[in-house]
């Protein structure tokens, strides 16, 4: 009897991956600065509390 031939894999059609949208890079910087300022105020408040 004949040996069955293995099927050749069919290559999947290559579609270019869509580029990810740029989301909120400018607002992220502003929020980072705001967070650092608030953290500074928090540390400053803790230092004052420890002095009393």
C-alpha positions as CSV (number, residue, x, y, z in Angstrom):
1,X,0.0,0.0,0.0
2,X,1.0,3.6,-0.6
3,X,2.1,5.7,2.3
4,X,-0.1,8.8,2.8
5,X,1.7,12.0,1.9
6,X,1.8,14.6,4.6
7,X,-0.2,17.7,3.8
8,X,1.9,20.8,3.1
9,X,1.0,23.6,5.5
10,X,-0.6,26.5,3.7
11,X,1.0,29.7,4.8
12,X,-1.4,32.1,6.5
13,X,-1.9,35.4,4.6
14,X,0.3,38.0,6.2
15,X,-1.5,41.1,7.2
16,X,0.4,44.0,8.7
17,X,-0.3,44.5,12.3
18,X,-2.2,47.8,12.9
19,X,-0.2,50.4,14.8
20,X,-1.3,51.1,18.3
21,X,-2.9,54.5,18.9
22,X,-0.9,57.0,21.0
23,X,-3.1,57.4,24.1
24,X,-2.5,60.2,26.6
25,X,1.2,60.7,26.6
26,X,1.0,64.4,27.2
27,X,-1.6,64.1,30.0
28,X,0.5,61.4,31.6
29,X,3.4,63.8,32.2
30,X,1.1,66.3,33.8
31,X,-0.4,63.7,36.1
32,X,3.1,62.5,37.1
33,X,4.1,66.0,38.0
34,X,0.9,66.5,40.0
35,X,1.5,63.2,41.8
36,X,5.0,64.2,42.8
37,X,3.8,67.6,44.1
38,X,1.1,65.9,46.2
39,X,3.6,63.3,47.5
40,X,5.9,66.2,48.5
41,X,3.1,67.9,50.4
42,X,2.3,64.6,52.2
43,X,6.0,64.1,53.3
44,X,6.2,67.7,54.4
45,X,3.0,67.2,56.5
46,X,4.4,64.0,58.1
47,X,7.6,65.8,59.1
48,X,5.7,68.6,60.8
49,X,3.5,66.1,62.7
50,X,6.6,64.3,64.0
51,X,8.1,67.5,65.3
52,X,5.0,68.2,67.5
